């Protein structure tokens, strides 16, 4: 049952979903191709943030509910043991809040472990139809959030490039981030994550050709498209729908309906 306090207010997750749903409907009215790409990048990032926020929301609500149950059980115990039982419940509650929840971010191992310990449900099992897509989504979220995909044109090192292909100072000033294939972080920070995303996006046919296969386009041209943004927005809706059906603490908010 949802606590009355949460029935009277909107959470940041709900506001984020409402805003992104509105933004995607405005794409045809946007003034330029770059602005449209920016809207799609925002939708991709917000898709991950919505899933991330709901997962944390579930953990916090379930942790609060477990804490309340422990106190009710303590109240039914003998007077002598009641104080100790409540103290143990409080200690466990604070330990989870301070350690587990603070380290739980995204869908990595720390989140999966905390989610199962708090809820008794395996996150990967609950979201198994969507897990591969979520991995790709969170890869892109990390790259976008760190500014690594705003203008990710790749150019070779000067020793292998014709003089006219080397970017000028003016062209570099017009970008946020560029990669050289000789950069030490090229493989770990860009290539490996993009391989995960591209392998997934090719399966539903959303990505015809990945950036790594043909570099005549920028990362923005490849990923910040209507098709990719819509695909991940629908994936976020399906994932949140699965969470809503499993946990009463968020069911009444009808979060999947807000994606429409």
N, C-alpha and C positions, 0 to 999 in steps of 0.2 A: 504493500500500500504506500502511495506517495505521501510524504510528509506535507502538511498544509502549507508550510513556509515556501515550498517549491511550487505550489499550485498558484501562487500569487505573483510570481516574477518570471522573467525570461532570463535564461542563462546566456553566457557569451557564445556557446555552441549554437543555440537557436538563432541568435542574431547573425552569426557568421553564415549559417545556412540560408537564412532569409536574404541576406545581402548578396550572396553568390548566385542564388536563384534569380534574383532581379538582374544582376550584372550580365548573366548569360543571355537573358532576353533582350538586352540592349545592344548586342554586338552589331546588328545591322545598322544601327544609328551612329556608330562610332566614327570619328572623323578621318582615320587613317589606318593603314595596314598595321603599322607599328602599335598603335593604340589597341587594335583588336588583338594582336598577339599578346600585349600586356594583360588584357582582360582574360585571355585563355591561360596565361601563366598564373594569374591570380586564382583562377578557378582550380587549376591543378594543385596549387599550394593549399588552398582552402579545403579541397577534398581530403587531403591528408590530415589537415588540422581538425576537421570535423570528426573524422574517425578517431584520431588521437584524443580529442576532447571527450568523446563519448566513452571511450575505454576508461579514461581516468575518472570520469563521472561515475561510471558503474562501480569502480573500485572504491571510491570514496563513500558512495551511498551504502555499498555492501559492508564496508568496514564500520561505518557508523551504526548500521543495523546490528552487526555482530556485537559491537560494544554495548549497545542498549540491551540486547538479549542477555549478555553476561551480567549486567547490573540487575536485571529482573531476576535472574537465577540466584544471584547473591542475596537479594532481598528475601528470597524464600528459604535461605539457609539459616542455620542457627546464628544467634547474635554473636557468639564467640568467633565464628569464622567469616562473618559477613564483611568486616572491614578488610581482612586479608584478601578475600575473593575480589572485592572491588578494587583494591590496590593492584592486584595482579592483572585485572582486566584493563585498568588505566595504563599500566606499564606496557602491556602488549599493544594496546591501541596507539600509544605515542611512538612506540618502536616502529610500528608499521607506517605511521604517518611520516616520521622523520627519515627512516631508512628506505623502505620499499617504495613509497609513492614518490619521493624526491628523486630516486634513481630511475623510475619508470618513465621512459620517454620514447615515443614512437612505437614500433612493434618489435623491438629487439629482445634479446634474452632476458634482460632485467624486467621488462614489462611482462613478458610471458610468465616468468616465475612469480612475480608479484600478483598477477591476475589469478593464477591458479591457487596460490596460497590463500588469497582473500576470498575468492568466490567459490573455489572447489571445482571450477570449470577450466578446461584447457582452451586457451584462446585460439590456438591453431586448429583444434578440432571443431570448435564452434564456427569458425570462419573459413573452414577448409575449402569451400568452393571459390572463395575470393582471395585466398592467401597469396598465390603467385602474383596476382594483380596488385595487391597491397604492397608487396615487396618492391615492385617496380614503381608504384606511386610514391612510396617514401624515399626511394632513391632520387627521383626527380625533385621531390620536395626539398631534400637536402641541397641539391645542386642549385636550385632556384633561390632558396633562402640565403645561400652563401654568396650569391651574386655571380655564380660561375656559368650561368646560361643566359645572361642578358644579351651579350653579343659574343658568342663563342666561336667566331671564325677561327679556323686552324690554318696556319701557314708554316711552311718548312723552315728549318734553320737557314740562315744566310748562306752557309757554305754549300747548300744544295739548291739554292733558289736563283732564278734569274733576277737581275737587279730590279726590273719593273714589278716583280711580284712581292718585293719586300715592302711592308706597310710604311707609309710616311708618318711623321709625327702628327700631322693633322688627322689622319685616319685613326690613329691610336687614341687621340683625344676624344674621338666620337664614340668610343666603345668603353664598356666597363671592364671587360675581361677578354684577353686573347691567350691562346695556348700556342706554344711551340712543341713540336713533337719531341724535341730534345729536353724539354722541361723535366726536372726530376719527378714531379708529381703527375706528369701526363698520364701514366698508366694507372696508378692507384686512385687518383682523384677524379679522373674523367672517363678513361676508357673502360675500366672494369664496371663502374656503376652503369654506364650507358649500355654495355652489353646485356646487363640484366633487364633494363627497361626495353631495349630493342627486341630481345628474344621474346618477351611477353607480348609487346604491342603488335608484332607481326602475326601472331596466332589469330586474333580476331580480324586481321586485315586493316587495322587502324593505321599502321605504319607501312607504307609501300616499300620504302627504302630507308634504312637507317642512316644516320649522320656518319657513322663510322665506315659505311660501305661506299659512299660517294660524297665528297666534301665540296661540292660546288654550291651548297647552300649553308646557311648558318644554322646553329642549333635552334635558334628561334623559328626559322622556317620549317624545321623538321618536327619540332615538338609542340610549339605553341599554336597548334591548329585547332579548329573547331572540333574535328573528329577526336583528337586526343583528349581535349578538355571535357567533351561530353562523355567520352568513355569512362574517364576517371570519376566524373561527377556521379554517373550512374552506379559505378562500383562502390563509391562511398555510401550512396543511398542503400544499396543492397546489403552492405556490411552493417550499417546502422540498423537496418530492418531486422537482421538476424540477432543483433544484440538486444533490440527492443522486445522481440518476441520471447527472449530467454529471461530477461530480468524485469521484474515488476517495477523497480525503482525508476525506470525511464519509460515504461510502456505508455503511461498516461499522457506523456508529452507529445505523442504521435510525431516523432521526429522525421520518419521517412516521408510523411505527407508534406512536410515543409520544403522538400526538394522540388516539388512540382512548379 
